[in-house]
Amino acid sequence: MQIPSWFHSVIQERVNSVMVQIERQPELRKLGAEEHAALDAMFPGVNKAQIPEFLDWEDKLHCRRAAENEGLYMQGVKDGVQLAIALLSDDGRRT
């Protein structure tokens, strides 16, 4: 089944909206601040892959991204359930 382009656009807008909400959560803001502080602690011109500060920043980056992805996944599950219920309810009214 081909997904209509308008539906893809609606889903993309929802993902963008949810991402904005997730980024505003205090826990993720704290992780983001820690990530930026760790990155700022690095010295310019140094091979960052070989210094502990870079590794610390990289760990914080991955932790923040994992939290964002978890938030997107959970919202997607909720949205999917709501959509399924709405579609099933609509089918029930037509029969």
Phi and psi restraints in degrees (range 20) as a CNS / XPLOR table:
assign (resid 1 and name C) (resid 2 and name N)
       (resid 2 and name CA) (resid 2 and name C) 1.0 -80.6 20.0 2
assign (resid 2 and name N) (resid 2 and name CA)
       (resid 2 and name C) (resid 3 and name N) 1.0 129.8 20.0 2
assign (resid 2 and name C) (resid 3 and name N)
       (resid 3 and name CA) (resid 3 and name C) 1.0 -83.6 20.0 2
assign (resid 3 and name N) (resid 3 and name CA)
       (resid 3 and name C) (resid 4 and name N) 1.0 126.9 20.0 2
assign (resid 3 and name C) (resid 4 and name N)
       (resid 4 and name CA) (resid 4 and name C) 1.0 -61.2 20.0 2
assign (resid 4 and name N) (resid 4 and name CA)
       (resid 4 and name C) (resid 5 and name N) 1.0 146.0 20.0 2
assign (resid 4 and name C) (resid 5 and name N)
       (resid 5 and name CA) (resid 5 and name C) 1.0 -61.9 20.0 2
assign (resid 5 and name N) (resid 5 and name CA)
       (resid 5 and name C) (resid 6 and name N) 1.0 -35.1 20.0 2
assign (resid 5 and name C) (resid 6 and name N)
       (resid 6 and name CA) (resid 6 and name C) 1.0 -63.1 20.0 2
assign (resid 6 and name N) (resid 6 and name CA)
       (resid 6 and name C) (resid 7 and name N) 1.0 -36.3 20.0 2
assign (resid 6 and name C) (resid 7 and name N)
       (resid 7 and name CA) (resid 7 and name C) 1.0 -68.4 20.0 2
assign (resid 7 and name N) (resid 7 and name CA)
       (resid 7 and name C) (resid 8 and name N) 1.0 -41.3 20.0 2
assign (resid 7 and name C) (resid 8 and name N)
       (resid 8 and name CA) (resid 8 and name C) 1.0 -60.1 20.0 2
assign (resid 8 and name N) (resid 8 and name CA)
       (resid 8 and name C) (resid 9 and name N) 1.0 -41.9 20.0 2
assign (resid 8 and name C) (resid 9 and name N)
       (resid 9 and name CA) (resid 9 and name C) 1.0 -63.7 20.0 2
assign (resid 9 and name N) (resid 9 and name CA)
       (resid 9 and name C) (resid 10 and name N) 1.0 -40.6 20.0 2
assign (resid 9 and name C) (resid 10 and name N)
       (resid 10 and name CA) (resid 10 and name C) 1.0 -64.2 20.0 2
assign (resid 10 and name N) (resid 10 and name CA)
       (resid 10 and name C) (resid 11 and name N) 1.0 -43.6 20.0 2
assign (resid 10 and name C) (resid 11 and name N)
       (resid 11 and name CA) (resid 11 and name C) 1.0 -63.6 20.0 2
assign (resid 11 and name N) (resid 11 and name CA)
       (resid 11 and name C) (resid 12 and name N) 1.0 -43.7 20.0 2
assign (resid 11 and name C) (resid 12 and name N)
       (resid 12 and name CA) (resid 12 and name C) 1.0 -62.2 20.0 2
assign (resid 12 and name N) (resid 12 and name CA)
       (resid 12 and name C) (resid 13 and name N) 1.0 -41.0 20.0 2
assign (resid 12 and name C) (resid 13 and name N)
       (resid 13 and name CA) (resid 13 and name C) 1.0 -62.5 20.0 2
assign (resid 13 and name N) (resid 13 and name CA)
       (resid 13 and name C) (resid 14 and name N) 1.0 -39.8 20.0 2
assign (resid 13 and name C) (resid 14 and name N)
       (resid 14 and name CA) (resid 14 and name C) 1.0 -64.9 20.0 2
assign (resid 14 and name N) (resid 14 and name CA)
       (resid 14 and name C) (resid 15 and name N) 1.0 -43.6 20.0 2
assign (resid 14 and name C) (resid 15 and name N)
       (resid 15 and name CA) (resid 15 and name C) 1.0 -60.4 20.0 2
assign (resid 15 and name N) (resid 15 and name CA)
       (resid 15 and name C) (resid 16 and name N) 1.0 -44.2 20.0 2
assign (resid 15 and name C) (resid 16 and name N)
       (resid 16 and name CA) (resid 16 and name C) 1.0 -62.4 20.0 2
assign (resid 16 and name N) (resid 16 and name CA)
       (resid 16 and name C) (resid 17 and name N) 1.0 -42.2 20.0 2
assign (resid 16 and name C) (resid 17 and name N)
       (resid 17 and name CA) (resid 17 and name C) 1.0 -63.3 20.0 2
assign (resid 17 and name N) (resid 17 and name CA)
       (resid 17 and name C) (resid 18 and name N) 1.0 -45.1 20.0 2
assign (resid 17 and name C) (resid 18 and name N)
       (resid 18 and name CA) (resid 18 and name C) 1.0 -65.3 20.0 2
assign (resid 18 and name N) (resid 18 and name CA)
       (resid 18 and name C) (resid 19 and name N) 1.0 -39.0 20.0 2
assign (resid 18 and name C) (resid 19 and name N)
       (resid 19 and name CA) (resid 19 and name C) 1.0 -61.4 20.0 2
assign (resid 19 and name N) (resid 19 and name CA)
       (resid 19 and name C) (resid 20 and name N) 1.0 -40.3 20.0 2
assign (resid 19 and name C) (resid 20 and name N)
       (resid 20 and name CA) (resid 20 and name C) 1.0 -62.0 20.0 2
assign (resid 20 and name N) (resid 20 and name CA)
       (resid 20 and name C) (resid 21 and name N) 1.0 -43.8 20.0 2
assign (resid 20 and name C) (resid 21 and name N)
       (resid 21 and name CA) (resid 21 and name C) 1.0 -62.4 20.0 2
assign (resid 21 and name N) (resid 21 and name CA)
       (resid 21 and name C) (resid 22 and name N) 1.0 -42.7 20.0 2
assign (resid 21 and name C) (resid 22 and name N)
       (resid 22 and name CA) (resid 22 and name C) 1.0 -64.6 20.0 2
assign (resid 22 and name N) (resid 22 and name CA)
       (resid 22 and name C) (resid 23 and name N) 1.0 -42.8 20.0 2
assign (resid 22 and name C) (resid 23 and name N)
       (resid 23 and name CA) (resid 23 and name C) 1.0 -63.5 20.0 2
assign (resid 23 and name N) (resid 23 and name CA)
       (resid 23 and name C) (resid 24 and name N) 1.0 -22.5 20.0 2
assign (resid 23 and name C) (resid 24 and name N)
       (resid 24 and name CA) (resid 24 and name C) 1.0 -87.0 20.0 2
assign (resid 24 and name N) (resid 24 and name CA)
       (resid 24 and name C) (resid 25 and name N) 1.0 -6.2 20.0 2
assign (resid 24 and name C) (resid 25 and name N)
       (resid 25 and name CA) (resid 25 and name C) 1.0 -67.4 20.0 2
assign (resid 25 and name N) (resid 25 and name CA)
       (resid 25 and name C) (resid 26 and name N) 1.0 137.4 20.0 2
assign (resid 25 and name C) (resid 26 and name N)
       (resid 26 and name CA) (resid 26 and name C) 1.0 -55.4 20.0 2
assign (resid 26 and name N) (resid 26 and name CA)
       (resid 26 and name C) (resid 27 and name N) 1.0 -39.9 20.0 2
assign (resid 26 and name C) (resid 27 and name N)
       (resid 27 and name CA) (resid 27 and name C) 1.0 -62.6 20.0 2
assign (resid 27 and name N) (resid 27 and name CA)
       (resid 27 and name C) (resid 28 and name N) 1.0 -42.7 20.0 2
assign (resid 27 and name C) (resid 28 and name N)
       (resid 28 and name CA) (resid 28 and name C) 1.0 -72.8 20.0 2
assign (resid 28 and name N) (resid 28 and name CA)
       (resid 28 and name C) (resid 29 and name N) 1.0 -33.3 20.0 2
assign (resid 28 and name C) (resid 29 and name N)
       (resid 29 and name CA) (resid 29 and name C) 1.0 -63.1 20.0 2
assign (resid 29 and name N) (resid 29 and name CA)
       (resid 29 and name C) (resid 30 and name N) 1.0 -40.2 20.0 2
assign (resid 29 and name C) (resid 30 and name N)
       (resid 30 and name CA) (resid 30 and name C) 1.0 -63.8 20.0 2
assign (resid 30 and name N) (resid 30 and name CA)
       (resid 30 and name C) (resid 31 and name N) 1.0 -45.1 20.0 2
assign (resid 30 and name C) (resid 31 and name N)
       (resid 31 and name CA) (resid 31 and name C) 1.0 -62.2 20.0 2
assign (resid 31 and name N) (resid 31 and name CA)
       (resid 31 and name C) (resid 32 and name N) 1.0 -40.0 20.0 2
assign (resid 31 and name C) (resid 32 and name N)
       (resid 32 and name CA) (resid 32 and name C) 1.0 -63.8 20.0 2
assign (resid 32 and name N) (resid 32 and name CA)
       (resid 32 and name C) (resid 33 and name N) 1.0 -40.6 20.0 2
assign (resid 32 and name C) (resid 33 and name N)
       (resid 33 and name CA) (resid 33 and name C) 1.0 -64.6 20.0 2
assign (resid 33 and name N) (resid 33 and name CA)
       (resid 33 and name C) (resid 34 and name N) 1.0 -41.5 20.0 2
assign (resid 33 and name C) (resid 34 and name N)
       (resid 34 and name CA) (resid 34 and name C) 1.0 -64.0 20.0 2
assign (resid 34 and name N) (resid 34 and name CA)
       (resid 34 and name C) (resid 35 and name N) 1.0 -40.0 20.0 2
assign (resid 34 and name C) (resid 35 and name N)
       (resid 35 and name CA) (resid 35 and name C) 1.0 -61.3 20.0 2
assign (resid 35 and name N) (resid 35 and name CA)
       (resid 35 and name C) (resid 36 and name N) 1.0 -47.8 20.0 2
assign (resid 35 and name C) (resid 36 and name N)
       (resid 36 and name CA) (resid 36 and name C) 1.0 -65.0 20.0 2
assign (resid 36 and name N) (resid 36 and name CA)
       (resid 36 and name C) (resid 37 and name N) 1.0 -39.5 20.0 2
assign (resid 36 and name C) (resid 37 and name N)
       (resid 37 and name CA) (resid 37 and name C) 1.0 -63.5 20.0 2
assign (resid 37 and name N) (resid 37 and name CA)
       (resid 37 and name C) (resid 38 and name N) 1.0 -41.6 20.0 2
assign (resid 37 and name C) (resid 38 and name N)
       (resid 38 and name CA) (resid 38 and name C) 1.0 -65.2 20.0 2
assign (resid 38 and name N) (resid 38 and name CA)
       (resid 38 and name C) (resid 39 and name N) 1.0 -40.5 20.0 2
assign (resid 38 and name C) (resid 39 and name N)
       (resid 39 and name CA) (resid 39 and name C) 1.0 -66.3 20.0 2
assign (resid 39 and name N) (resid 39 and name CA)
       (resid 39 and name C) (resid 40 and name N) 1.0 -41.3 20.0 2
assign (resid 39 and name C) (resid 40 and name N)
       (resid 40 and name CA) (resid 40 and name C) 1.0 -65.5 20.0 2
assign (resid 40 and name N) (resid 40 and name CA)
       (resid 40 and name C) (resid 41 and name N) 1.0 -24.2 20.0 2
assign (resid 40 and name C) (resid 41 and name N)
       (resid 41 and name CA) (resid 41 and name C) 1.0 -72.6 20.0 2
assign (resid 41 and name N) (resid 41 and name CA)
       (resid 41 and name C) (resid 42 and name N) 1.0 -15.1 20.0 2
assign (resid 41 and name C) (resid 42 and name N)
       (resid 42 and name CA) (resid 42 and name C) 1.0 -75.0 20.0 2
assign (resid 42 and name N) (resid 42 and name CA)
       (resid 42 and name C) (resid 43 and name N) 1.0 150.4 20.0 2
assign (resid 42 and name C) (resid 43 and name N)
       (resid 43 and name CA) (resid 43 and name C) 1.0 -90.5 20.0 2
assign (resid 43 and name N) (resid 43 and name CA)
       (resid 43 and name C) (resid 44 and name N) 1.0 135.2 20.0 2
assign (resid 43 and name C) (resid 44 and name N)
       (resid 44 and name CA) (resid 44 and name C) 1.0 -67.6 20.0 2
assign (resid 44 and name N) (resid 44 and name CA)
       (resid 44 and name C) (resid 45 and name N) 1.0 147.2 20.0 2
assign (resid 44 and name C) (resid 45 and name N)
       (resid 45 and name CA) (resid 45 and name C) 1.0 84.6 20.0 2
assign (resid 45 and name N) (resid 45 and name CA)
       (resid 45 and name C) (resid 46 and name N) 1.0 -4.1 20.0 2
assign (resid 45 and name C) (resid 46 and name N)
       (resid 46 and name CA) (resid 46 and name C) 1.0 -97.7 20.0 2
assign (resid 46 and name N) (resid 46 and name CA)
       (resid 46 and name C) (resid 47 and name N) 1.0 144.8 20.0 2
assign (resid 46 and name C) (resid 47 and name N)
       (resid 47 and name CA) (resid 47 and name C) 1.0 -66.0 20.0 2
assign (resid 47 and name N) (resid 47 and name CA)
       (resid 47 and name C) (resid 48 and name N) 1.0 98.3 20.0 2
assign (resid 47 and name C) (resid 48 and name N)
       (resid 48 and name CA) (resid 48 and name C) 1.0 -65.2 20.0 2
assign (resid 48 and name N) (resid 48 and name CA)
       (resid 48 and name C) (resid 49 and name N) 1.0 -21.7 20.0 2
assign (resid 48 and name C) (resid 49 and name N)
       (resid 49 and name CA) (resid 49 and name C) 1.0 -70.6 20.0 2
assign (resid 49 and name N) (resid 49 and name CA)
       (resid 49 and name C) (resid 50 and name N) 1.0 -12.9 20.0 2
assign (resid 49 and name C) (resid 50 and name N)
       (resid 50 and name CA) (resid 50 and name C) 1.0 -109.8 20.0 2
assign (resid 50 and name N) (resid 50 and name CA)
       (resid 50 and name C) (resid 51 and name N) 1.0 6.7 20.0 2
assign (resid 50 and name C) (resid 51 and name N)
       (resid 51 and name CA) (resid 51 and name C) 1.0 -116.2 20.0 2
assign (resid 51 and name N) (resid 51 and name CA)
       (resid 51 and name C) (resid 52 and name N) 1.0 148.0 20.0 2
assign (resid 51 and name C) (resid 52 and name N)
       (resid 52 and name CA) (resid 52 and name C) 1.0 -60.4 20.0 2
assign (resid 52 and name N) (resid 52 and name CA)
       (resid 52 and name C) (resid 53 and name N) 1.0 -34.4 20.0 2
assign (resid 52 and name C) (resid 53 and name N)
       (resid 53 and name CA) (resid 53 and name C) 1.0 -60.8 20.0 2
assign (resid 53 and name N) (resid 53 and name CA)
       (resid 53 and name C) (resid 54 and name N) 1.0 -39.3 20.0 2
assign (resid 53 and name C) (resid 54 and name N)
       (resid 54 and name CA) (resid 54 and name C) 1.0 -65.4 20.0 2
assign (resid 54 and name N) (resid 54 and name CA)
       (resid 54 and name C) (resid 55 and name N) 1.0 -43.4 20.0 2
assign (resid 54 and name C) (resid 55 and name N)
       (resid 55 and name CA) (resid 55 and name C) 1.0 -62.8 20.0 2
assign (resid 55 and name N) (resid 55 and name CA)
       (resid 55 and name C) (resid 56 and name N) 1.0 -38.5 20.0 2
assign (resid 55 and name C) (resid 56 and name N)
       (resid 56 and name CA) (resid 56 and name C) 1.0 -63.6 20.0 2
assign (resid 56 and name N) (resid 56 and name CA)
       (resid 56 and name C) (resid 57 and name N) 1.0 -45.8 20.0 2
assign (resid 56 and name C) (resid 57 and name N)
       (resid 57 and name CA) (resid 57 and name C) 1.0 -60.7 20.0 2
assign (resid 57 and name N) (resid 57 and name CA)
       (resid 57 and name C) (resid 58 and name N) 1.0 -44.3 20.0 2
assign (resid 57 and name C) (resid 58 and name N)
       (resid 58 and name CA) (resid 58 and name C) 1.0 -61.7 20.0 2
assign (resid 58 and name N) (resid 58 and name CA)
       (resid 58 and name C) (resid 59 and name N) 1.0 -41.5 20.0 2
assign (resid 58 and name C) (resid 59 and name N)
       (resid 59 and name CA) (resid 59 and name C) 1.0 -60.9 20.0 2
assign (resid 59 and name N) (resid 59 and name CA)
       (resid 59 and name C) (resid 60 and name N) 1.0 -44.4 20.0 2
assign (resid 59 and name C) (resid 60 and name N)
       (resid 60 and name CA) (resid 60 and name C) 1.0 -65.4 20.0 2
assign (resid 60 and name N) (resid 60 and name CA)
       (resid 60 and name C) (resid 61 and name N) 1.0 -38.6 20.0 2
assign (resid 60 and name C) (resid 61 and name N)
       (resid 61 and name CA) (resid 61 and name C) 1.0 -61.1 20.0 2
assign (resid 61 and name N) (resid 61 and name CA)
       (resid 61 and name C) (resid 62 and name N) 1.0 -47.4 20.0 2
assign (resid 61 and name C) (resid 62 and name N)
       (resid 62 and name CA) (resid 62 and name C) 1.0 -64.8 20.0 2
assign (resid 62 and name N) (resid 62 and name CA)
       (resid 62 and name C) (resid 63 and name N) 1.0 -37.2 20.0 2
assign (resid 62 and name C) (resid 63 and name N)
       (resid 63 and name CA) (resid 63 and name C) 1.0 -64.3 20.0 2
assign (resid 63 and name N) (resid 63 and name CA)
       (resid 63 and name C) (resid 64 and name N) 1.0 -44.3 20.0 2
assign (resid 63 and name C) (resid 64 and name N)
       (resid 64 and name CA) (resid 64 and name C) 1.0 -65.3 20.0 2
assign (resid 64 and name N) (resid 64 and name CA)
       (resid 64 and name C) (resid 65 and name N) 1.0 -45.0 20.0 2
assign (resid 64 and name C) (resid 65 and name N)
       (resid 65 and name CA) (resid 65 and name C) 1.0 -62.9 20.0 2
assign (resid 65 and name N) (resid 65 and name CA)
       (resid 65 and name C) (resid 66 and name N) 1.0 -38.6 20.0 2
assign (resid 65 and name C) (resid 66 and name N)
       (resid 66 and name CA) (resid 66 and name C) 1.0 -63.1 20.0 2
assign (resid 66 and name N) (resid 66 and name CA)
       (resid 66 and name C) (resid 67 and name N) 1.0 -41.5 20.0 2
assign (resid 66 and name C) (resid 67 and name N)
       (resid 67 and name CA) (resid 67 and name C) 1.0 -65.3 20.0 2
assign (resid 67 and name N) (resid 67 and name CA)
       (resid 67 and name C) (resid 68 and name N) 1.0 -40.6 20.0 2
assign (resid 67 and name C) (resid 68 and name N)
       (resid 68 and name CA) (resid 68 and name C) 1.0 -62.2 20.0 2
assign (resid 68 and name N) (resid 68 and name CA)
       (resid 68 and name C) (resid 69 and name N) 1.0 -46.6 20.0 2
assign (resid 68 and name C) (resid 69 and name N)
       (resid 69 and name CA) (resid 69 and name C) 1.0 -63.5 20.0 2
assign (resid 69 and name N) (resid 69 and name CA)
       (resid 69 and name C) (resid 70 and name N) 1.0 -37.5 20.0 2
assign (resid 69 and name C) (resid 70 and name N)
       (resid 70 and name CA) (resid 70 and name C) 1.0 -63.0 20.0 2
assign (resid 70 and name N) (resid 70 and name CA)
       (resid 70 and name C) (resid 71 and name N) 1.0 -42.4 20.0 2
assign (resid 70 and name C) (resid 71 and name N)
       (resid 71 and name CA) (resid 71 and name C) 1.0 -63.1 20.0 2
assign (resid 71 and name N) (resid 71 and name CA)
       (resid 71 and name C) (resid 72 and name N) 1.0 -42.9 20.0 2
assign (resid 71 and name C) (resid 72 and name N)
       (resid 72 and name CA) (resid 72 and name C) 1.0 -63.4 20.0 2
assign (resid 72 and name N) (resid 72 and name CA)
       (resid 72 and name C) (resid 73 and name N) 1.0 -42.6 20.0 2
assign (resid 72 and name C) (resid 73 and name N)
       (resid 73 and name CA) (resid 73 and name C) 1.0 -61.6 20.0 2
assign (resid 73 and name N) (resid 73 and name CA)
       (resid 73 and name C) (resid 74 and name N) 1.0 -49.3 20.0 2
assign (resid 73 and name C) (resid 74 and name N)
       (resid 74 and name CA) (resid 74 and name C) 1.0 -62.9 20.0 2
assign (resid 74 and name N) (resid 74 and name CA)
       (resid 74 and name C) (resid 75 and name N) 1.0 -40.3 20.0 2
assign (resid 74 and name C) (resid 75 and name N)
       (resid 75 and name CA) (resid 75 and name C) 1.0 -66.8 20.0 2
assign (resid 75 and name N) (resid 75 and name CA)
       (resid 75 and name C) (resid 76 and name N) 1.0 -37.3 20.0 2
assign (resid 75 and name C) (resid 76 and name N)
       (resid 76 and name CA) (resid 76 and name C) 1.0 -62.5 20.0 2
assign (resid 76 and name N) (resid 76 and name CA)
       (resid 76 and name C) (resid 77 and name N) 1.0 -40.6 20.0 2
assign (resid 76 and name C) (resid 77 and name N)
       (resid 77 and name CA) (resid 77 and name C) 1.0 -63.2 20.0 2
assign (resid 77 and name N) (resid 77 and name CA)
       (resid 77 and name C) (resid 78 and name N) 1.0 -46.0 20.0 2
assign (resid 77 and name C) (resid 78 and name N)
       (resid 78 and name CA) (resid 78 and name C) 1.0 -61.5 20.0 2
assign (resid 78 and name N) (resid 78 and name CA)
       (resid 78 and name C) (resid 79 and name N) 1.0 -45.5 20.0 2
assign (resid 78 and name C) (resid 79 and name N)
       (resid 79 and name CA) (resid 79 and name C) 1.0 -62.7 20.0 2
assign (resid 79 and name N) (resid 79 and name CA)
       (resid 79 and name C) (resid 80 and name N) 1.0 -40.4 20.0 2
assign (resid 79 and name C) (resid 80 and name N)
       (resid 80 and name CA) (resid 80 and name C) 1.0 -62.9 20.0 2
assign (resid 80 and name N) (resid 80 and name CA)
       (resid 80 and name C) (resid 81 and name N) 1.0 -42.0 20.0 2
assign (resid 80 and name C) (resid 81 and name N)
       (resid 81 and name CA) (resid 81 and name C) 1.0 -64.7 20.0 2
assign (resid 81 and name N) (resid 81 and name CA)
       (resid 81 and name C) (resid 82 and name N) 1.0 -44.8 20.0 2
assign (resid 81 and name C) (resid 82 and name N)
       (resid 82 and name CA) (resid 82 and name C) 1.0 -61.4 20.0 2
assign (resid 82 and name N) (resid 82 and name CA)
       (resid 82 and name C) (resid 83 and name N) 1.0 -41.2 20.0 2
assign (resid 82 and name C) (resid 83 and name N)
       (resid 83 and name CA) (resid 83 and name C) 1.0 -64.8 20.0 2
assign (resid 83 and name N) (resid 83 and name CA)
       (resid 83 and name C) (resid 84 and name N) 1.0 -44.6 20.0 2
assign (resid 83 and name C) (resid 84 and name N)
       (resid 84 and name CA) (resid 84 and name C) 1.0 -61.4 20.0 2
assign (resid 84 and name N) (resid 84 and name CA)
       (resid 84 and name C) (resid 85 and name N) 1.0 -43.7 20.0 2
assign (resid 84 and name C) (resid 85 and name N)
       (resid 85 and name CA) (resid 85 and name C) 1.0 -62.7 20.0 2
assign (resid 85 and name N) (resid 85 and name CA)
       (resid 85 and name C) (resid 86 and name N) 1.0 -43.9 20.0 2
assign (resid 85 and name C) (resid 86 and name N)
       (resid 86 and name CA) (resid 86 and name C) 1.0 -62.7 20.0 2
assign (resid 86 and name N) (resid 86 and name CA)
       (resid 86 and name C) (resid 87 and name N) 1.0 -43.1 20.0 2
assign (resid 86 and name C) (resid 87 and name N)
       (resid 87 and name CA) (resid 87 and name C) 1.0 -66.9 20.0 2
assign (resid 87 and name N) (resid 87 and name CA)
       (resid 87 and name C) (resid 88 and name N) 1.0 -41.2 20.0 2
assign (resid 87 and name C) (resid 88 and name N)
       (resid 88 and name CA) (resid 88 and name C) 1.0 -67.0 20.0 2
assign (resid 88 and name N) (resid 88 and name CA)
       (resid 88 and name C) (resid 89 and name N) 1.0 -39.1 20.0 2
assign (resid 88 and name C) (resid 89 and name N)
       (resid 89 and name CA) (resid 89 and name C) 1.0 -65.0 20.0 2
assign (resid 89 and name N) (resid 89 and name CA)
       (resid 89 and name C) (resid 90 and name N) 1.0 -40.8 20.0 2
assign (resid 89 and name C) (resid 90 and name N)
       (resid 90 and name CA) (resid 90 and name C) 1.0 -64.8 20.0 2
assign (resid 90 and name N) (resid 90 and name CA)
       (resid 90 and name C) (resid 91 and name N) 1.0 -41.4 20.0 2
assign (resid 90 and name C) (resid 91 and name N)
       (resid 91 and name CA) (resid 91 and name C) 1.0 -64.2 20.0 2
assign (resid 91 and name N) (resid 91 and name CA)
       (resid 91 and name C) (resid 92 and name N) 1.0 -37.4 20.0 2
assign (resid 91 and name C) (resid 92 and name N)
       (resid 92 and name CA) (resid 92 and name C) 1.0 -65.0 20.0 2
assign (resid 92 and name N) (resid 92 and name CA)
       (resid 92 and name C) (resid 93 and name N) 1.0 -31.3 20.0 2
assign (resid 92 and name C) (resid 93 and name N)
       (resid 93 and name CA) (resid 93 and name C) 1.0 -75.9 20.0 2
assign (resid 93 and name N) (resid 93 and name CA)
       (resid 93 and name C) (resid 94 and name N) 1.0 -25.5 20.0 2
assign (resid 93 and name C) (resid 94 and name N)
       (resid 94 and name CA) (resid 94 and name C) 1.0 -82.1 20.0 2
assign (resid 94 and name N) (resid 94 and name CA)
       (resid 94 and name C) (resid 95 and name N) 1.0 -21.8 20.0 2
